[in-house]
Amino acid sequence: MAWLTPNGGWGESNTALISGQGCSLLVDTLWDLPRTTAMLTAFGPKLESAPIRRVVNTHADGDHWFGNEMVGADEIISTKSAARSMKQHGPGQMKYVDTVSMVFRAISRLPLPNRADWRVAAEYFEGMLRPFDFTNIKPALPTDTFSGRLRLDVGGREVMLIEVGPAHTSGDLIVHLPDARIVFAGDVLFHGTTPVLWDGSSRNWIKACERIIDLKPETVVPGHGAIADLEAVEAIRKYWQFLRTVVHRHWEKGRSASQAAAHIVRSDEFLRQPFAKWDGQERIVINVYAIYRRLMGRKRSVSVFRRLRLLREAALLAQDIVDD
Ligand SMILES: [Zn+2]
């Protein structure tokens, strides 16, 4: 059973319940406690006969684990790498983002020539955070971690956890349920919405897509967007192949990452592609920067300050795309 949050935008993530004889496993929780509670209530009838013993977190982004504490599971499982990152990027950081959006709003009221840009950025941040309630979240971190692969028995059903990061983030995993031919892809799959790459690797993201394709699932549940199949996985693979090729060209011409992103998103070769119709095109700013970082040989994770700057740039590009 899957729990889907339309439309797959910022924080609108999916979860899934795998039930066997007498127990269940939950793949991911949601960004805040009220949403996680609503999801658990909806799963309620199933949980009476098969309570959740384990939670698996597919990666360290808050929209996939901040609700962990509501489940009361015996075990919370992630990759070693994701667990490290979850310790660094806890719910406390959301207050910081909230403060930044208030600062942007305050700057937009000053008599500055570019005040409109600050207003656009403030609105983007507010729109991202408004539907969520980040109060009272106590981080429930993984109790069990692994690297590589981990086989689980969920009430007689085989469930394989396969580490595929660094792809979308440093510690991504996918969940394979062979008896139902389903893969729960976490944020390796965004469906109908532009993927976002912070400090993972576009090259490994392509490999992660290939690993899903090799498992030959009939159904793939994305981290964001509607339930999909391998066609959607193939589409994400093509997005990264395309972006890597064109970004290299701009890099060789000495353009900055933001110049390259603005250029690519308006280019005919981009607009001809099926992914030009996905929501959230402005995320290309973040994605191009991530590819540039690899070209520059930077390996450390992207700082919170840099993330906020990139989100501000994405907000401005989103506005430009609407104006074009
Ligand atoms: Zn996500």
Boltz pocket constraint, residues with backbone or C-beta under 6 A from the ligand:
constraints:
  - pocket:
      binder: B
      contacts: [[A, 11], [A, 13], [A, 61], [A, 63], [A, 64], [A, 187], [A, 223], [A, 224]]
      max_distance: 6.0
